[in-house]
Amino acid sequence: MSAKEFKIALVGCGRIARNHFDAIAGLDGVALSAVCDIVPDRAREAGEQWGVPWFTSYDDMLKQSECDVVVVATPSGVHPAQGIKAAQAGKHVVCEKPMAITLSSADALVQACDDAGVQLFVVKQNRLNPAIQLVRRAIDRGRFGRIYMANATVRWARPQEYYDQAPWRGTWEFDGGAFMNQASHYVDLIQWLVGPVESVMARTATMARRIEAEDSGAAILKFRNGAIGVIEVTMLTYPRNMEGSITLIGETGTVKIGGTAVNKVEHWQFASYDDDDKLIDAAATNPPNVYGYGHAGYYRNVLSVLRGEGGPDTDGRSGRKSLELILGIYESAKTGHEVPLPLRSKL
Ligand SMILES: NC(=O)c1ccc[n+]([C@@H]2O[C@H](COP(=O)([O-])OP(=O)(O)OC[C@H]3O[C@@H](n4cnc5c(N)ncnc54)[C@H](O)[C@@H]3O)[C@@H](O)[C@H]2O)c1
């Protein structure tokens, strides 16, 4: 008997949807079964390209199409409501990052998936970059000793035209700014690798783009293990993306994973030898854009969870942690005060 093929429906046929379509098409055991977008041309184009029914109403897609999983790739502020509807229809949910832009709506999504007994996956594909996986293993094996400093730097360029492509970009209601959207993977990585974070101080600014939220900012983190962290983010780098990096400095190890999107090892030095040291050159990837290749790996995990072979790489509770840190950064920038985590009130 051949293994079950899981059917996947996707809502939100925009820029990131392509990474999902390619990843689903490249993996045996899953198949795209329907697509939906409120813009009819986008839904039709994706439906015709992939040979599946297309919808302009999400409710209709949920009712009429056969699927085991719903991928939510719409503007961030829409994710919880659509994820909750999918869960209530008994579907597993793959939610693009960030899972929500408020903690209360993130919690409602987690709760709905728990109540329905379905899986909630939050897409954090950069955790799967080969170079980042090497760092994760080095930490798990204790190779850094005590970690003193952790840095995430995102020096990217997003011109005004990027924000003008869609009305939701840069708004507080549907998107947030550089921390919540473009740099959210880096906030996630630093807290996943070195966290938990105990408190944060931050400053943000909207210096050059006509958007509600920030185009740049800096945050100083205090980790519970005593380490100090710095996150520097800007979308104003002239003239193009320059760096997306994570640097860790520990007692017995120093590592920088850089490139434009944590895609290569730039510095790797430890007091002790490990066979992983031979893998650092091979860990470099050359992705066509800063989204990287990680969606393919992400779906391999989704499939293995659906088959009951393992747990999710990033579930709702794990996705919520970086959201909480981002909201802490925003709270500190707004009040001028240091903000302790977990947050006292749900933002
Ligand atoms: N994992 C990553 O690296 C990564 C990269 C880019 C974007 N994203 C995330 O993916 C999401 C989408 O980003 P994008 O760049 O593809 O945006 P986009 O604007 O290109 O695409 C969003 C699509 O959703 C559609 N849409 C909006 N509201 C809808 C609704 N209620 N029902 C159905 N369709 C609706 C729009 O018409 C549009 O086609 C965002 O949450 C973003 O943060 C993740």
The ligand as a MOL file (V3000), in Angstrom:
LIG
                    3D

  0  0  0     0  0            999 V3000
M  V30 BEGIN CTAB
M  V30 COUNTS 44 48 0 0 0
M  V30 BEGIN ATOM
M  V30 1 N 9.0440 33.0900 5.5530 0
M  V30 2 C 9.5220 34.1530 4.9290 0
M  V30 3 O 10.7330 34.3160 4.7630 0
M  V30 4 C 8.5850 35.1760 4.3870 0
M  V30 5 C 8.9860 35.9840 3.3410 0
M  V30 6 C 8.0740 36.9130 2.8120 0
M  V30 7 C 6.8270 37.0500 3.3810 0
M  V30 8 N 6.4960 36.2640 4.4500 0 CHG=1
M  V30 9 C 5.1820 36.4310 5.1060 0
M  V30 10 O 4.1710 35.9530 4.2080 0
M  V30 11 C 2.9970 36.7650 4.3110 0
M  V30 12 C 2.6380 37.2990 2.9330 0
M  V30 13 O 3.6930 38.0980 2.4510 0
M  V30 14 P 3.8900 38.3810 0.8810 0
M  V30 15 O 5.1750 39.1020 0.7580 0
M  V30 16 O 3.6930 37.1180 0.1060 0 CHG=-1
M  V30 17 O 2.6640 39.4000 0.6460 0
M  V30 18 P 1.8580 39.6930 -0.7090 0
M  V30 19 O 1.1680 40.9860 -0.4930 0
M  V30 20 O 2.7770 39.5410 -1.8740 0
M  V30 21 O 0.8100 38.5030 -0.7550 0
M  V30 22 C -0.3160 38.4160 0.0970 0
M  V30 23 C -1.4990 37.9150 -0.7560 0
M  V30 24 O -2.6230 37.7130 0.1110 0
M  V30 25 C -3.7870 38.1610 -0.5720 0
M  V30 26 N -4.8240 38.4510 0.4290 0
M  V30 27 C -4.9020 39.5120 1.2670 0
M  V30 28 N -5.9580 39.3870 2.1110 0
M  V30 29 C -6.5520 38.2160 1.8000 0
M  V30 30 C -7.6800 37.5240 2.3090 0
M  V30 31 N -8.4020 38.0230 3.3210 0
M  V30 32 N -8.0230 36.3360 1.7550 0
M  V30 33 C -7.3010 35.8310 0.7160 0
M  V30 34 N -6.2110 36.4420 0.1930 0
M  V30 35 C -5.8330 37.6050 0.7300 0
M  V30 36 C -3.3290 39.3620 -1.3710 0
M  V30 37 O -4.1890 39.6610 -2.4330 0
M  V30 38 C -1.9240 38.9050 -1.8200 0
M  V30 39 O -1.9690 38.2750 -3.0840 0
M  V30 40 C 3.3190 37.8420 5.3440 0
M  V30 41 O 2.8360 37.4540 6.6080 0
M  V30 42 C 4.8330 37.8810 5.3760 0
M  V30 43 O 5.3740 38.2950 6.6340 0
M  V30 44 C 7.3230 35.3310 4.9370 0
M  V30 END ATOM
M  V30 BEGIN BOND
M  V30 1 1 1 2
M  V30 2 2 2 3
M  V30 3 1 2 4
M  V30 4 1 4 5
M  V30 5 2 4 44
M  V30 6 2 5 6
M  V30 7 1 6 7
M  V30 8 2 7 8
M  V30 9 1 8 9
M  V30 10 1 8 44
M  V30 11 1 9 10
M  V30 12 1 9 42
M  V30 13 1 10 11
M  V30 14 1 11 12
M  V30 15 1 11 40
M  V30 16 1 12 13
M  V30 17 1 13 14
M  V30 18 2 14 15
M  V30 19 1 14 16
M  V30 20 1 14 17
M  V30 21 1 17 18
M  V30 22 2 18 19
M  V30 23 1 18 20
M  V30 24 1 18 21
M  V30 25 1 21 22
M  V30 26 1 22 23
M  V30 27 1 23 24
M  V30 28 1 23 38
M  V30 29 1 24 25
M  V30 30 1 25 26
M  V30 31 1 25 36
M  V30 32 1 26 27
M  V30 33 1 26 35
M  V30 34 2 27 28
M  V30 35 1 28 29
M  V30 36 1 29 30
M  V30 37 2 29 35
M  V30 38 1 30 31
M  V30 39 2 30 32
M  V30 40 1 32 33
M  V30 41 2 33 34
M  V30 42 1 34 35
M  V30 43 1 36 37
M  V30 44 1 36 38
M  V30 45 1 38 39
M  V30 46 1 40 41
M  V30 47 1 40 42
M  V30 48 1 42 43
M  V30 END BOND
M  V30 END CTAB
M  END
